[in-house]
Amino acid sequence: MPEYLDMDIDLTFAQTYTVNTDAWLPSGRGSIPLYYYPGASIDGGHDGSLLEITPNDGLTWLAMFADGPQGMLSGVYGCPGGHSICVVSSGRCYFVKADDPQQWREKMETIREVKALPDHNMLILRDATSLIAYGAHGFLWKTEAISIHGLTIESVAGNVLHGRALLFNRQGDTWMGYEVNLITGKHKGGSG
C-alpha cells in the first residue's frame, strides 16, 4: 500500500481550499495540472505523496511531493491564514500556496511532528533538535537546539509549550523537561 494513504491529516485552521489525499494520477497528460515538488515542475520529478488540491476560487491541481527517509512522518496540515498547506512526505516538509502551486518552499530539516496551536494561530514543527513556528504570514521563529538526541512536545499552558529533551550521559538516557515561550521562541531547560 502506498505510504501517502497513511498520512496524518490536521486541517484545524479554516482553509480557502480542499485537499484530497486519495488522489490518483490522471490517465492522460493535460487533463489536470500535475506539479512535482521540490521545484513545482510540470515536466516530472520524484514520486512520493500525491494530493489533489482545489482552491475555493480556482482550478483543481495535483501535487506530487518527493519523499524523505523511509518510515518518517507523512501528513497534511492546514496553515494559519488558510491560504497555504503544509505537507510532510516521509519527513520532507513543504509549504505550498493552494491557489498558486508555483509559490512554495521546502524546509531542510527532517520533520518528525507537526502540531496545530489554534489559540496561538501557529503551526509548530518538531525536528530532532529544535522547534519551528509558522503563523498566518509565514515563518515566526526557530528555537536554538533544545536537544542533540530527541524531543517531545507534551503540552501548552498559556504562552508556554512544555516538552522533554533526551539527554545521554554515563548513567544512561535521561529525559529532561524544557519549555518554549511561544511568542519569542526562546527556551529554558533541555540538553542543548
N, C-alpha and C positions, 0 to 999 in steps of 0.2 A: 504494500500500500504506500503511495507517495506520502512523504513527510508533511507536505503542506496541508493535507487533510486533517492533521492533528494539531492545528495551530491554536494557540491561546488567543481568545478574542475578547477585547475590552473596549467597548465603544461608549464609555461613561459620559464623555463630553458630547454635547449636541453637534451633529455634523451637517455639512451642506452637501453631502454625498451619501451614497450607499455603497457597500462593498460586499462582494460575493466571494467567499473562499472556496466554493465548489465550482470554480470556473473550468472550462475546457478550451483547449486550443482550437481555433476555427479550422474547418476543413480546407478552406481556400484562402489564398492571400487577398487582402484588401477588404474582407467582409467586416472586420472590426480592427482598429489600430492596435498593434502589439508593441510595447516598449520593453526593452531589456535593460535591467539595472545591474551593475553600475553603468552609467553612460547615457541612459534614455535613448538608446539606439533602436531604430526600427529595422535595422539590417541584420539583426541576430545578436546572440550573446550566449551566456551560460544558462543552463537550466537551473531551476530552483523552485521557489514558491510562486504560484500563479494566482493572481487575483483579477477579478473583474470590478472596475470602479466606474460608477455612474454619478457624475456631479448633478445636483438638483437642476441646474440651468445649463446642461451641456450634454455632449455625446458620450456614450459608454466607450471605454477603452480597456485593454488588458495590460497587465504589468507582470513581467517575469523577473523575480528578484534572485540573483545568484546566492547560493548557499555559502555559509561559513563552515566551520568544523562540524563533523557529524555528531549528533547527539546533543547539540546545544539548543537553546530556546528558539522556538519559532512562534510568532504571534503577530496580530494586527491590533493596533491601538489608535483610537481617535485622539487627536491632539487638541489642546485648549485652543479656542478660537473657531474650531470646526471646519477649517479650510484645508488642513493637511492631514495626512495619515502617516503613522509610524509603523513600519513593517520590519520585523526581525525575522531573518531567514537563517536558521541554524547559527545564531549569534551575530550575523552581519546585520547592521542596523541602517535603515534608510528612512528618510523623510521625503515625502512627495506631496506637492500641492495637487489636490484632487481635480481641479479644473484646468491644470496646466502641467502635463506629465514631463515637460522639459525643465520645470523648476523642481529640483531635487538636490539632496545632499546625502552623504554617507558618513556615519561615524566610524572611526578607525578601531575603536575599542570593541572587543567581543562582549556583547551584551548578554547578561545572564538572567536579568529580571527587569520587568517594567511595571511600574505601579502608578495608577492614576490617583491624583490627590485633588478632587474637585473643589474642596473647601479652600484650596490654595491656588486653584486654576493652573496646576502644573502637572507635568509628567516626569517621574523620576526613573532614570535608567541606572542600573547597577552593573558594573563590570566586576572584575576580580578584586580590584583595589580601591575603587572610588565610586562616587555617585555623580550623576549629571542631571541637571534640571532644565526642562523646556517649558516655556509659557506660551501665551497666545501669539507672541511676536517672535518666537524662536528661542535660541539658547539663552539661559539665565546665568548659570554658574556650573562649575565643576569643582568638587572638593579636591584638596590635596589627598595623597594616598592615605587611606584610613588603615589599611592592612596590606601586607605584601603577600598574603596567603589566601584570603577569602573573607567575605562579608555576608551578613544577613540584614534584611530590613524587618524590624519587629513591629513597630507601632508609630503613630503620630499623636502627639499631645500638644495642642496649641500650634505654635510655630516651630516645634522641635520634633525631628524624626529620630527615633531610637532604634538601635540595632546592635549587632555583635560582630566583632572582628576576630579572626583566628590568629592566634599568636603561637609560634613554635618556640619551645625552649627545652632545656636539658631534662626537665621533669616531664615532658610530654606536651601534647597540644592543649592549649587553653583558649577559651573564648572570653574576650574582654568586651565590656559594654562601650558604646560610643553614642554620641548624639550630634546631630547636624542642625544648625539654625537654617530653616527653610527660606528665610529672607536673604541671608548673606552667603550661605553655602559654607560657612566656617564650621569646623568640627572640633569636638573635645573628646578625648579618650581614644580608644582603638590602639593599634600597634604600629601605625605608620610613622 
